[in-house]
Amino acid sequence: MLTINDLVYRLGGRLLFDHAGVFLPGRSRAGFVGRNGAGKTTLFRLISGEIAPESGAISIPARTRLGRVEQEAPGGPTALIDFVLAADLERAELIARADVAHDAHDIADIQTRLADIDAHSAPARVLPAPRPPSISQMVQAPPPCAASGGSWSSRAHSSKS
């Protein structure tokens, strides 16, 4: 259960929570909805203990799990798809084990589990599905013969082989 009593919090000079209170029974699921700047992230940070209120009390059982989705994409050298795929801890651990495994039975067990969790198709599931071209895009597209270099006809036929 989550209990918030008489919560007061200011961000800069702006009062976000003025003696706010709420009670959520155990096993509840709740989300925060509101316009930008309403204090949703601040409230979550208060509940999770990242920041402290000016006054009031927030009570949450020690074993309570809080789910969170960050607002910003991660920065740094890691590609976004790699960041998303790394969140699948079992897949990442199995792939790391597969890279160093030498025992045939271990390799078979790892590959079987990777197949069971459909790990090899994970990148395709993460990427957005390609959108088909619109009619105007198809009408405006250059003909295949506009491709530079070599005969477009021989290139088109060689792609079949």
Phi and psi in radians as a Rosetta constraint file:
Dihedral C 1 N 2 CA 2 C 2 CIRCULARHARMONIC -2.053 0.35
Dihedral N 2 CA 2 C 2 N 3 CIRCULARHARMONIC 2.263 0.35
Dihedral C 2 N 3 CA 3 C 3 CIRCULARHARMONIC -2.243 0.35
Dihedral N 3 CA 3 C 3 N 4 CIRCULARHARMONIC 2.214 0.35
Dihedral C 3 N 4 CA 4 C 4 CIRCULARHARMONIC -2.103 0.35
Dihedral N 4 CA 4 C 4 N 5 CIRCULARHARMONIC 2.159 0.35
Dihedral C 4 N 5 CA 5 C 5 CIRCULARHARMONIC -2.150 0.35
Dihedral N 5 CA 5 C 5 N 6 CIRCULARHARMONIC 2.165 0.35
Dihedral C 5 N 6 CA 6 C 6 CIRCULARHARMONIC 0.966 0.35
Dihedral N 6 CA 6 C 6 N 7 CIRCULARHARMONIC 0.732 0.35
Dihedral C 6 N 7 CA 7 C 7 CIRCULARHARMONIC -1.298 0.35
Dihedral N 7 CA 7 C 7 N 8 CIRCULARHARMONIC 2.237 0.35
Dihedral C 7 N 8 CA 8 C 8 CIRCULARHARMONIC -2.204 0.35
Dihedral N 8 CA 8 C 8 N 9 CIRCULARHARMONIC 2.264 0.35
Dihedral C 8 N 9 CA 9 C 9 CIRCULARHARMONIC -2.664 0.35
Dihedral N 9 CA 9 C 9 N 10 CIRCULARHARMONIC 2.338 0.35
Dihedral C 9 N 10 CA 10 C 10 CIRCULARHARMONIC -2.035 0.35
Dihedral N 10 CA 10 C 10 N 11 CIRCULARHARMONIC 2.492 0.35
Dihedral C 10 N 11 CA 11 C 11 CIRCULARHARMONIC -2.034 0.35
Dihedral N 11 CA 11 C 11 N 12 CIRCULARHARMONIC 1.904 0.35
Dihedral C 11 N 12 CA 12 C 12 CIRCULARHARMONIC 1.177 0.35
Dihedral N 12 CA 12 C 12 N 13 CIRCULARHARMONIC -2.247 0.35
Dihedral C 12 N 13 CA 13 C 13 CIRCULARHARMONIC -1.697 0.35
Dihedral N 13 CA 13 C 13 N 14 CIRCULARHARMONIC 0.038 0.35
Dihedral C 13 N 14 CA 14 C 14 CIRCULARHARMONIC -1.630 0.35
Dihedral N 14 CA 14 C 14 N 15 CIRCULARHARMONIC 2.212 0.35
Dihedral C 14 N 15 CA 15 C 15 CIRCULARHARMONIC -1.403 0.35
Dihedral N 15 CA 15 C 15 N 16 CIRCULARHARMONIC 1.984 0.35
Dihedral C 15 N 16 CA 16 C 16 CIRCULARHARMONIC -1.594 0.35
Dihedral N 16 CA 16 C 16 N 17 CIRCULARHARMONIC -0.743 0.35
Dihedral C 16 N 17 CA 17 C 17 CIRCULARHARMONIC -2.247 0.35
Dihedral N 17 CA 17 C 17 N 18 CIRCULARHARMONIC 2.130 0.35
Dihedral C 17 N 18 CA 18 C 18 CIRCULARHARMONIC -2.066 0.35
Dihedral N 18 CA 18 C 18 N 19 CIRCULARHARMONIC 1.606 0.35
Dihedral C 18 N 19 CA 19 C 19 CIRCULARHARMONIC 0.998 0.35
Dihedral N 19 CA 19 C 19 N 20 CIRCULARHARMONIC 0.789 0.35
Dihedral C 19 N 20 CA 20 C 20 CIRCULARHARMONIC -1.351 0.35
Dihedral N 20 CA 20 C 20 N 21 CIRCULARHARMONIC 2.660 0.35
Dihedral C 20 N 21 CA 21 C 21 CIRCULARHARMONIC -2.604 0.35
Dihedral N 21 CA 21 C 21 N 22 CIRCULARHARMONIC 2.617 0.35
Dihedral C 21 N 22 CA 22 C 22 CIRCULARHARMONIC -2.783 0.35
Dihedral N 22 CA 22 C 22 N 23 CIRCULARHARMONIC 2.658 0.35
Dihedral C 22 N 23 CA 23 C 23 CIRCULARHARMONIC -2.348 0.35
Dihedral N 23 CA 23 C 23 N 24 CIRCULARHARMONIC 2.175 0.35
Dihedral C 23 N 24 CA 24 C 24 CIRCULARHARMONIC -2.066 0.35
Dihedral N 24 CA 24 C 24 N 25 CIRCULARHARMONIC 2.155 0.35
Dihedral C 24 N 25 CA 25 C 25 CIRCULARHARMONIC -1.160 0.35
Dihedral N 25 CA 25 C 25 N 26 CIRCULARHARMONIC 2.839 0.35
Dihedral C 25 N 26 CA 26 C 26 CIRCULARHARMONIC -0.978 0.35
Dihedral N 26 CA 26 C 26 N 27 CIRCULARHARMONIC 2.606 0.35
Dihedral C 26 N 27 CA 27 C 27 CIRCULARHARMONIC 1.148 0.35
Dihedral N 27 CA 27 C 27 N 28 CIRCULARHARMONIC 0.271 0.35
Dihedral C 27 N 28 CA 28 C 28 CIRCULARHARMONIC -1.370 0.35
Dihedral N 28 CA 28 C 28 N 29 CIRCULARHARMONIC 2.724 0.35
Dihedral C 28 N 29 CA 29 C 29 CIRCULARHARMONIC -2.201 0.35
Dihedral N 29 CA 29 C 29 N 30 CIRCULARHARMONIC 2.306 0.35
Dihedral C 29 N 30 CA 30 C 30 CIRCULARHARMONIC -2.490 0.35
Dihedral N 30 CA 30 C 30 N 31 CIRCULARHARMONIC 2.686 0.35
Dihedral C 30 N 31 CA 31 C 31 CIRCULARHARMONIC -2.305 0.35
Dihedral N 31 CA 31 C 31 N 32 CIRCULARHARMONIC 2.775 0.35
Dihedral C 31 N 32 CA 32 C 32 CIRCULARHARMONIC -1.788 0.35
Dihedral N 32 CA 32 C 32 N 33 CIRCULARHARMONIC 2.266 0.35
Dihedral C 32 N 33 CA 33 C 33 CIRCULARHARMONIC -2.251 0.35
Dihedral N 33 CA 33 C 33 N 34 CIRCULARHARMONIC 2.373 0.35
Dihedral C 33 N 34 CA 34 C 34 CIRCULARHARMONIC 2.999 0.35
Dihedral N 34 CA 34 C 34 N 35 CIRCULARHARMONIC 2.956 0.35
Dihedral C 34 N 35 CA 35 C 35 CIRCULARHARMONIC -1.227 0.35
Dihedral N 35 CA 35 C 35 N 36 CIRCULARHARMONIC 2.885 0.35
Dihedral C 35 N 36 CA 36 C 36 CIRCULARHARMONIC -1.017 0.35
Dihedral N 36 CA 36 C 36 N 37 CIRCULARHARMONIC 2.378 0.35
Dihedral C 36 N 37 CA 37 C 37 CIRCULARHARMONIC 1.460 0.35
Dihedral N 37 CA 37 C 37 N 38 CIRCULARHARMONIC 0.063 0.35
Dihedral C 37 N 38 CA 38 C 38 CIRCULARHARMONIC -1.303 0.35
Dihedral N 38 CA 38 C 38 N 39 CIRCULARHARMONIC -0.335 0.35
Dihedral C 38 N 39 CA 39 C 39 CIRCULARHARMONIC 1.927 0.35
Dihedral N 39 CA 39 C 39 N 40 CIRCULARHARMONIC 0.279 0.35
Dihedral C 39 N 40 CA 40 C 40 CIRCULARHARMONIC -1.077 0.35
Dihedral N 40 CA 40 C 40 N 41 CIRCULARHARMONIC -0.880 0.35
Dihedral C 40 N 41 CA 41 C 41 CIRCULARHARMONIC -1.149 0.35
Dihedral N 41 CA 41 C 41 N 42 CIRCULARHARMONIC -0.703 0.35
Dihedral C 41 N 42 CA 42 C 42 CIRCULARHARMONIC -1.080 0.35
Dihedral N 42 CA 42 C 42 N 43 CIRCULARHARMONIC -0.757 0.35
Dihedral C 42 N 43 CA 43 C 43 CIRCULARHARMONIC -1.080 0.35
Dihedral N 43 CA 43 C 43 N 44 CIRCULARHARMONIC -0.745 0.35
Dihedral C 43 N 44 CA 44 C 44 CIRCULARHARMONIC -1.110 0.35
Dihedral N 44 CA 44 C 44 N 45 CIRCULARHARMONIC -0.720 0.35
Dihedral C 44 N 45 CA 45 C 45 CIRCULARHARMONIC -1.139 0.35
Dihedral N 45 CA 45 C 45 N 46 CIRCULARHARMONIC -0.604 0.35
Dihedral C 45 N 46 CA 46 C 46 CIRCULARHARMONIC -1.148 0.35
Dihedral N 46 CA 46 C 46 N 47 CIRCULARHARMONIC -0.827 0.35
Dihedral C 46 N 47 CA 47 C 47 CIRCULARHARMONIC -1.093 0.35
Dihedral N 47 CA 47 C 47 N 48 CIRCULARHARMONIC -0.717 0.35
Dihedral C 47 N 48 CA 48 C 48 CIRCULARHARMONIC -1.355 0.35
Dihedral N 48 CA 48 C 48 N 49 CIRCULARHARMONIC -0.132 0.35
Dihedral C 48 N 49 CA 49 C 49 CIRCULARHARMONIC 1.513 0.35
Dihedral N 49 CA 49 C 49 N 50 CIRCULARHARMONIC 0.130 0.35
Dihedral C 49 N 50 CA 50 C 50 CIRCULARHARMONIC -1.174 0.35
Dihedral N 50 CA 50 C 50 N 51 CIRCULARHARMONIC -0.599 0.35
Dihedral C 50 N 51 CA 51 C 51 CIRCULARHARMONIC -2.302 0.35
Dihedral N 51 CA 51 C 51 N 52 CIRCULARHARMONIC 2.798 0.35
Dihedral C 51 N 52 CA 52 C 52 CIRCULARHARMONIC -1.899 0.35
Dihedral N 52 CA 52 C 52 N 53 CIRCULARHARMONIC 2.524 0.35
Dihedral C 52 N 53 CA 53 C 53 CIRCULARHARMONIC -1.281 0.35
Dihedral N 53 CA 53 C 53 N 54 CIRCULARHARMONIC 2.784 0.35
Dihedral C 53 N 54 CA 54 C 54 CIRCULARHARMONIC -1.135 0.35
Dihedral N 54 CA 54 C 54 N 55 CIRCULARHARMONIC -0.766 0.35
Dihedral C 54 N 55 CA 55 C 55 CIRCULARHARMONIC -2.697 0.35
Dihedral N 55 CA 55 C 55 N 56 CIRCULARHARMONIC 2.964 0.35
Dihedral C 55 N 56 CA 56 C 56 CIRCULARHARMONIC 1.715 0.35
Dihedral N 56 CA 56 C 56 N 57 CIRCULARHARMONIC 3.119 0.35
Dihedral C 56 N 57 CA 57 C 57 CIRCULARHARMONIC -2.360 0.35
Dihedral N 57 CA 57 C 57 N 58 CIRCULARHARMONIC 2.494 0.35
Dihedral C 57 N 58 CA 58 C 58 CIRCULARHARMONIC -2.177 0.35
Dihedral N 58 CA 58 C 58 N 59 CIRCULARHARMONIC 2.148 0.35
Dihedral C 58 N 59 CA 59 C 59 CIRCULARHARMONIC -2.108 0.35
Dihedral N 59 CA 59 C 59 N 60 CIRCULARHARMONIC 2.217 0.35
Dihedral C 59 N 60 CA 60 C 60 CIRCULARHARMONIC -2.504 0.35
Dihedral N 60 CA 60 C 60 N 61 CIRCULARHARMONIC 2.311 0.35
Dihedral C 60 N 61 CA 61 C 61 CIRCULARHARMONIC -1.014 0.35
Dihedral N 61 CA 61 C 61 N 62 CIRCULARHARMONIC 2.562 0.35
Dihedral C 61 N 62 CA 62 C 62 CIRCULARHARMONIC -1.027 0.35
Dihedral N 62 CA 62 C 62 N 63 CIRCULARHARMONIC -0.581 0.35
Dihedral C 62 N 63 CA 63 C 63 CIRCULARHARMONIC -1.630 0.35
Dihedral N 63 CA 63 C 63 N 64 CIRCULARHARMONIC 0.172 0.35
Dihedral C 63 N 64 CA 64 C 64 CIRCULARHARMONIC -1.256 0.35
Dihedral N 64 CA 64 C 64 N 65 CIRCULARHARMONIC 2.413 0.35
Dihedral C 64 N 65 CA 65 C 65 CIRCULARHARMONIC -1.784 0.35
Dihedral N 65 CA 65 C 65 N 66 CIRCULARHARMONIC 2.332 0.35
Dihedral C 65 N 66 CA 66 C 66 CIRCULARHARMONIC -1.939 0.35
Dihedral N 66 CA 66 C 66 N 67 CIRCULARHARMONIC 2.248 0.35
Dihedral C 66 N 67 CA 67 C 67 CIRCULARHARMONIC -1.648 0.35
Dihedral N 67 CA 67 C 67 N 68 CIRCULARHARMONIC 2.548 0.35
Dihedral C 67 N 68 CA 68 C 68 CIRCULARHARMONIC -2.583 0.35
Dihedral N 68 CA 68 C 68 N 69 CIRCULARHARMONIC 2.434 0.35
Dihedral C 68 N 69 CA 69 C 69 CIRCULARHARMONIC -2.099 0.35
Dihedral N 69 CA 69 C 69 N 70 CIRCULARHARMONIC 2.104 0.35
Dihedral C 69 N 70 CA 70 C 70 CIRCULARHARMONIC -1.131 0.35
Dihedral N 70 CA 70 C 70 N 71 CIRCULARHARMONIC 2.609 0.35
Dihedral C 70 N 71 CA 71 C 71 CIRCULARHARMONIC -1.413 0.35
Dihedral N 71 CA 71 C 71 N 72 CIRCULARHARMONIC -0.454 0.35
Dihedral C 71 N 72 CA 72 C 72 CIRCULARHARMONIC -2.004 0.35
Dihedral N 72 CA 72 C 72 N 73 CIRCULARHARMONIC 2.567 0.35
Dihedral C 72 N 73 CA 73 C 73 CIRCULARHARMONIC -1.206 0.35
Dihedral N 73 CA 73 C 73 N 74 CIRCULARHARMONIC 2.578 0.35
Dihedral C 73 N 74 CA 74 C 74 CIRCULARHARMONIC -1.156 0.35
Dihedral N 74 CA 74 C 74 N 75 CIRCULARHARMONIC 2.559 0.35
Dihedral C 74 N 75 CA 75 C 75 CIRCULARHARMONIC -1.675 0.35
Dihedral N 75 CA 75 C 75 N 76 CIRCULARHARMONIC 3.111 0.35
Dihedral C 75 N 76 CA 76 C 76 CIRCULARHARMONIC 1.879 0.35
Dihedral N 76 CA 76 C 76 N 77 CIRCULARHARMONIC -3.050 0.35
Dihedral C 76 N 77 CA 77 C 77 CIRCULARHARMONIC -1.377 0.35
Dihedral N 77 CA 77 C 77 N 78 CIRCULARHARMONIC -0.214 0.35
Dihedral C 77 N 78 CA 78 C 78 CIRCULARHARMONIC -1.307 0.35
Dihedral N 78 CA 78 C 78 N 79 CIRCULARHARMONIC 2.266 0.35
Dihedral C 78 N 79 CA 79 C 79 CIRCULARHARMONIC -1.134 0.35
Dihedral N 79 CA 79 C 79 N 80 CIRCULARHARMONIC 2.563 0.35
Dihedral C 79 N 80 CA 80 C 80 CIRCULARHARMONIC -1.012 0.35
Dihedral N 80 CA 80 C 80 N 81 CIRCULARHARMONIC -0.705 0.35
Dihedral C 80 N 81 CA 81 C 81 CIRCULARHARMONIC -1.104 0.35
Dihedral N 81 CA 81 C 81 N 82 CIRCULARHARMONIC -0.674 0.35
Dihedral C 81 N 82 CA 82 C 82 CIRCULARHARMONIC -1.164 0.35
Dihedral N 82 CA 82 C 82 N 83 CIRCULARHARMONIC -0.662 0.35
Dihedral C 82 N 83 CA 83 C 83 CIRCULARHARMONIC -1.082 0.35
Dihedral N 83 CA 83 C 83 N 84 CIRCULARHARMONIC -0.790 0.35
Dihedral C 83 N 84 CA 84 C 84 CIRCULARHARMONIC -1.148 0.35
Dihedral N 84 CA 84 C 84 N 85 CIRCULARHARMONIC -0.788 0.35
Dihedral C 84 N 85 CA 85 C 85 CIRCULARHARMONIC -1.132 0.35
Dihedral N 85 CA 85 C 85 N 86 CIRCULARHARMONIC -0.572 0.35
Dihedral C 85 N 86 CA 86 C 86 CIRCULARHARMONIC -1.173 0.35
Dihedral N 86 CA 86 C 86 N 87 CIRCULARHARMONIC -0.348 0.35
Dihedral C 86 N 87 CA 87 C 87 CIRCULARHARMONIC -1.199 0.35
Dihedral N 87 CA 87 C 87 N 88 CIRCULARHARMONIC -0.373 0.35
Dihedral C 87 N 88 CA 88 C 88 CIRCULARHARMONIC -1.442 0.35
Dihedral N 88 CA 88 C 88 N 89 CIRCULARHARMONIC 1.560 0.35
Dihedral C 88 N 89 CA 89 C 89 CIRCULARHARMONIC -1.085 0.35
Dihedral N 89 CA 89 C 89 N 90 CIRCULARHARMONIC -0.689 0.35
Dihedral C 89 N 90 CA 90 C 90 CIRCULARHARMONIC -1.122 0.35
Dihedral N 90 CA 90 C 90 N 91 CIRCULARHARMONIC -0.793 0.35
Dihedral C 90 N 91 CA 91 C 91 CIRCULARHARMONIC -1.060 0.35
Dihedral N 91 CA 91 C 91 N 92 CIRCULARHARMONIC -0.820 0.35
Dihedral C 91 N 92 CA 92 C 92 CIRCULARHARMONIC -1.069 0.35
Dihedral N 92 CA 92 C 92 N 93 CIRCULARHARMONIC -0.736 0.35
Dihedral C 92 N 93 CA 93 C 93 CIRCULARHARMONIC -1.167 0.35
Dihedral N 93 CA 93 C 93 N 94 CIRCULARHARMONIC -0.720 0.35
Dihedral C 93 N 94 CA 94 C 94 CIRCULARHARMONIC -1.135 0.35
Dihedral N 94 CA 94 C 94 N 95 CIRCULARHARMONIC -0.727 0.35
Dihedral C 94 N 95 CA 95 C 95 CIRCULARHARMONIC -1.149 0.35
Dihedral N 95 CA 95 C 95 N 96 CIRCULARHARMONIC -0.692 0.35
Dihedral C 95 N 96 CA 96 C 96 CIRCULARHARMONIC -1.113 0.35
Dihedral N 96 CA 96 C 96 N 97 CIRCULARHARMONIC -0.729 0.35
Dihedral C 96 N 97 CA 97 C 97 CIRCULARHARMONIC -1.145 0.35
Dihedral N 97 CA 97 C 97 N 98 CIRCULARHARMONIC -0.672 0.35
Dihedral C 97 N 98 CA 98 C 98 CIRCULARHARMONIC -1.110 0.35
Dihedral N 98 CA 98 C 98 N 99 CIRCULARHARMONIC -0.579 0.35
Dihedral C 98 N 99 CA 99 C 99 CIRCULARHARMONIC -1.166 0.35
Dihedral N 99 CA 99 C 99 N 100 CIRCULARHARMONIC -0.445 0.35
Dihedral C 99 N 100 CA 100 C 100 CIRCULARHARMONIC -2.009 0.35
Dihedral N 100 CA 100 C 100 N 101 CIRCULARHARMONIC -0.069 0.35
Dihedral C 100 N 101 CA 101 C 101 CIRCULARHARMONIC -1.228 0.35
Dihedral N 101 CA 101 C 101 N 102 CIRCULARHARMONIC 2.461 0.35
Dihedral C 101 N 102 CA 102 C 102 CIRCULARHARMONIC -2.160 0.35
Dihedral N 102 CA 102 C 102 N 103 CIRCULARHARMONIC -0.464 0.35
Dihedral C 102 N 103 CA 103 C 103 CIRCULARHARMONIC -1.301 0.35
Dihedral N 103 CA 103 C 103 N 104 CIRCULARHARMONIC 2.263 0.35
Dihedral C 103 N 104 CA 104 C 104 CIRCULARHARMONIC -1.032 0.35
Dihedral N 104 CA 104 C 104 N 105 CIRCULARHARMONIC -0.669 0.35
Dihedral C 104 N 105 CA 105 C 105 CIRCULARHARMONIC -1.196 0.35
Dihedral N 105 CA 105 C 105 N 106 CIRCULARHARMONIC -0.714 0.35
Dihedral C 105 N 106 CA 106 C 106 CIRCULARHARMONIC -1.084 0.35
Dihedral N 106 CA 106 C 106 N 107 CIRCULARHARMONIC -0.789 0.35
Dihedral C 106 N 107 CA 107 C 107 CIRCULARHARMONIC -1.052 0.35
Dihedral N 107 CA 107 C 107 N 108 CIRCULARHARMONIC -0.761 0.35
Dihedral C 107 N 108 CA 108 C 108 CIRCULARHARMONIC -1.109 0.35
Dihedral N 108 CA 108 C 108 N 109 CIRCULARHARMONIC -0.751 0.35
Dihedral C 108 N 109 CA 109 C 109 CIRCULARHARMONIC -1.098 0.35
Dihedral N 109 CA 109 C 109 N 110 CIRCULARHARMONIC -0.754 0.35
Dihedral C 109 N 110 CA 110 C 110 CIRCULARHARMONIC -1.121 0.35
Dihedral N 110 CA 110 C 110 N 111 CIRCULARHARMONIC -0.833 0.35
Dihedral C 110 N 111 CA 111 C 111 CIRCULARHARMONIC -1.149 0.35
Dihedral N 111 CA 111 C 111 N 112 CIRCULARHARMONIC -0.605 0.35
Dihedral C 111 N 112 CA 112 C 112 CIRCULARHARMONIC -1.121 0.35
Dihedral N 112 CA 112 C 112 N 113 CIRCULARHARMONIC -0.783 0.35
Dihedral C 112 N 113 CA 113 C 113 CIRCULARHARMONIC -1.158 0.35
Dihedral N 113 CA 113 C 113 N 114 CIRCULARHARMONIC -0.701 0.35
Dihedral C 113 N 114 CA 114 C 114 CIRCULARHARMONIC -1.032 0.35
Dihedral N 114 CA 114 C 114 N 115 CIRCULARHARMONIC -0.691 0.35
Dihedral C 114 N 115 CA 115 C 115 CIRCULARHARMONIC -1.196 0.35
Dihedral N 115 CA 115 C 115 N 116 CIRCULARHARMONIC -0.700 0.35
Dihedral C 115 N 116 CA 116 C 116 CIRCULARHARMONIC -1.043 0.35
Dihedral N 116 CA 116 C 116 N 117 CIRCULARHARMONIC -0.677 0.35
Dihedral C 116 N 117 CA 117 C 117 CIRCULARHARMONIC -1.631 0.35
Dihedral N 117 CA 117 C 117 N 118 CIRCULARHARMONIC 0.127 0.35
Dihedral C 117 N 118 CA 118 C 118 CIRCULARHARMONIC 0.990 0.35
Dihedral N 118 CA 118 C 118 N 119 CIRCULARHARMONIC 0.714 0.35
Dihedral C 118 N 119 CA 119 C 119 CIRCULARHARMONIC -1.132 0.35
Dihedral N 119 CA 119 C 119 N 120 CIRCULARHARMONIC -0.572 0.35
Dihedral C 119 N 120 CA 120 C 120 CIRCULARHARMONIC -1.261 0.35
Dihedral N 120 CA 120 C 120 N 121 CIRCULARHARMONIC -0.350 0.35
Dihedral C 120 N 121 CA 121 C 121 CIRCULARHARMONIC -1.671 0.35
Dihedral N 121 CA 121 C 121 N 122 CIRCULARHARMONIC 0.048 0.35
Dihedral C 121 N 122 CA 122 C 122 CIRCULARHARMONIC -0.984 0.35
Dihedral N 122 CA 122 C 122 N 123 CIRCULARHARMONIC -0.785 0.35
Dihedral C 122 N 123 CA 123 C 123 CIRCULARHARMONIC -1.019 0.35
Dihedral N 123 CA 123 C 123 N 124 CIRCULARHARMONIC -0.671 0.35
Dihedral C 123 N 124 CA 124 C 124 CIRCULARHARMONIC -1.191 0.35
Dihedral N 124 CA 124 C 124 N 125 CIRCULARHARMONIC -0.556 0.35
Dihedral C 124 N 125 CA 125 C 125 CIRCULARHARMONIC -1.307 0.35
Dihedral N 125 CA 125 C 125 N 126 CIRCULARHARMONIC -0.463 0.35
Dihedral C 125 N 126 CA 126 C 126 CIRCULARHARMONIC -1.372 0.35
Dihedral N 126 CA 126 C 126 N 127 CIRCULARHARMONIC -0.705 0.35
Dihedral C 126 N 127 CA 127 C 127 CIRCULARHARMONIC -1.248 0.35
Dihedral N 127 CA 127 C 127 N 128 CIRCULARHARMONIC 2.568 0.35
Dihedral C 127 N 128 CA 128 C 128 CIRCULARHARMONIC -1.184 0.35
Dihedral N 128 CA 128 C 128 N 129 CIRCULARHARMONIC 2.601 0.35
Dihedral C 128 N 129 CA 129 C 129 CIRCULARHARMONIC -1.174 0.35
Dihedral N 129 CA 129 C 129 N 130 CIRCULARHARMONIC 2.423 0.35
Dihedral C 129 N 130 CA 130 C 130 CIRCULARHARMONIC -1.153 0.35
Dihedral N 130 CA 130 C 130 N 131 CIRCULARHARMONIC 2.486 0.35
Dihedral C 130 N 131 CA 131 C 131 CIRCULARHARMONIC -1.581 0.35
Dihedral N 131 CA 131 C 131 N 132 CIRCULARHARMONIC 2.378 0.35
Dihedral C 131 N 132 CA 132 C 132 CIRCULARHARMONIC -1.178 0.35
Dihedral N 132 CA 132 C 132 N 133 CIRCULARHARMONIC 2.627 0.35
Dihedral C 132 N 133 CA 133 C 133 CIRCULARHARMONIC -1.157 0.35
Dihedral N 133 CA 133 C 133 N 134 CIRCULARHARMONIC 2.624 0.35
Dihedral C 133 N 134 CA 134 C 134 CIRCULARHARMONIC -1.350 0.35
Dihedral N 134 CA 134 C 134 N 135 CIRCULARHARMONIC 2.910 0.35
Dihedral C 134 N 135 CA 135 C 135 CIRCULARHARMONIC -1.025 0.35
Dihedral N 135 CA 135 C 135 N 136 CIRCULARHARMONIC -0.761 0.35
Dihedral C 135 N 136 CA 136 C 136 CIRCULARHARMONIC -1.135 0.35
Dihedral N 136 CA 136 C 136 N 137 CIRCULARHARMONIC -0.625 0.35
Dihedral C 136 N 137 CA 137 C 137 CIRCULARHARMONIC -1.149 0.35
Dihedral N 137 CA 137 C 137 N 138 CIRCULARHARMONIC -0.679 0.35
Dihedral C 137 N 138 CA 138 C 138 CIRCULARHARMONIC -1.206 0.35
Dihedral N 138 CA 138 C 138 N 139 CIRCULARHARMONIC -0.663 0.35
Dihedral C 138 N 139 CA 139 C 139 CIRCULARHARMONIC -1.182 0.35
Dihedral N 139 CA 139 C 139 N 140 CIRCULARHARMONIC -0.657 0.35
Dihedral C 139 N 140 CA 140 C 140 CIRCULARHARMONIC -1.480 0.35
Dihedral N 140 CA 140 C 140 N 141 CIRCULARHARMONIC -0.177 0.35
Dihedral C 140 N 141 CA 141 C 141 CIRCULARHARMONIC -1.161 0.35
Dihedral N 141 CA 141 C 141 N 142 CIRCULARHARMONIC 2.464 0.35
Dihedral C 141 N 142 CA 142 C 142 CIRCULARHARMONIC -1.201 0.35
Dihedral N 142 CA 142 C 142 N 143 CIRCULARHARMONIC 2.660 0.35
Dihedral C 142 N 143 CA 143 C 143 CIRCULARHARMONIC -1.176 0.35
Dihedral N 143 CA 143 C 143 N 144 CIRCULARHARMONIC 2.766 0.35
Dihedral C 143 N 144 CA 144 C 144 CIRCULARHARMONIC -0.974 0.35
Dihedral N 144 CA 144 C 144 N 145 CIRCULARHARMONIC -0.508 0.35
Dihedral C 144 N 145 CA 145 C 145 CIRCULARHARMONIC -1.215 0.35
Dihedral N 145 CA 145 C 145 N 146 CIRCULARHARMONIC -0.202 0.35
Dihedral C 145 N 146 CA 146 C 146 CIRCULARHARMONIC -1.341 0.35
Dihedral N 146 CA 146 C 146 N 147 CIRCULARHARMONIC -0.164 0.35
Dihedral C 146 N 147 CA 147 C 147 CIRCULARHARMONIC -1.112 0.35
Dihedral N 147 CA 147 C 147 N 148 CIRCULARHARMONIC 2.410 0.35
Dihedral C 147 N 148 CA 148 C 148 CIRCULARHARMONIC -1.452 0.35
Dihedral N 148 CA 148 C 148 N 149 CIRCULARHARMONIC 2.604 0.35
Dihedral C 148 N 149 CA 149 C 149 CIRCULARHARMONIC 1.417 0.35
Dihedral N 149 CA 149 C 149 N 150 CIRCULARHARMONIC 2.061 0.35
Dihedral C 149 N 150 CA 150 C 150 CIRCULARHARMONIC 1.270 0.35
Dihedral N 150 CA 150 C 150 N 151 CIRCULARHARMONIC 3.037 0.35
Dihedral C 150 N 151 CA 151 C 151 CIRCULARHARMONIC -1.377 0.35
Dihedral N 151 CA 151 C 151 N 152 CIRCULARHARMONIC 2.204 0.35
Dihedral C 151 N 152 CA 152 C 152 CIRCULARHARMONIC -1.114 0.35
Dihedral N 152 CA 152 C 152 N 153 CIRCULARHARMONIC -0.565 0.35
Dihedral C 152 N 153 CA 153 C 153 CIRCULARHARMONIC -1.171 0.35
Dihedral N 153 CA 153 C 153 N 154 CIRCULARHARMONIC -0.771 0.35
Dihedral C 153 N 154 CA 154 C 154 CIRCULARHARMONIC -1.184 0.35
Dihedral N 154 CA 154 C 154 N 155 CIRCULARHARMONIC -0.590 0.35
Dihedral C 154 N 155 CA 155 C 155 CIRCULARHARMONIC -1.151 0.35
Dihedral N 155 CA 155 C 155 N 156 CIRCULARHARMONIC -0.752 0.35
Dihedral C 155 N 156 CA 156 C 156 CIRCULARHARMONIC -1.110 0.35
Dihedral N 156 CA 156 C 156 N 157 CIRCULARHARMONIC -0.743 0.35
Dihedral C 156 N 157 CA 157 C 157 CIRCULARHARMONIC -1.247 0.35
Dihedral N 157 CA 157 C 157 N 158 CIRCULARHARMONIC -0.595 0.35
Dihedral C 157 N 158 CA 158 C 158 CIRCULARHARMONIC -1.232 0.35
Dihedral N 158 CA 158 C 158 N 159 CIRCULARHARMONIC -0.381 0.35
Dihedral C 158 N 159 CA 159 C 159 CIRCULARHARMONIC -1.236 0.35
Dihedral N 159 CA 159 C 159 N 160 CIRCULARHARMONIC -0.339 0.35
Dihedral C 159 N 160 CA 160 C 160 CIRCULARHARMONIC -1.355 0.35
Dihedral N 160 CA 160 C 160 N 161 CIRCULARHARMONIC -0.439 0.35
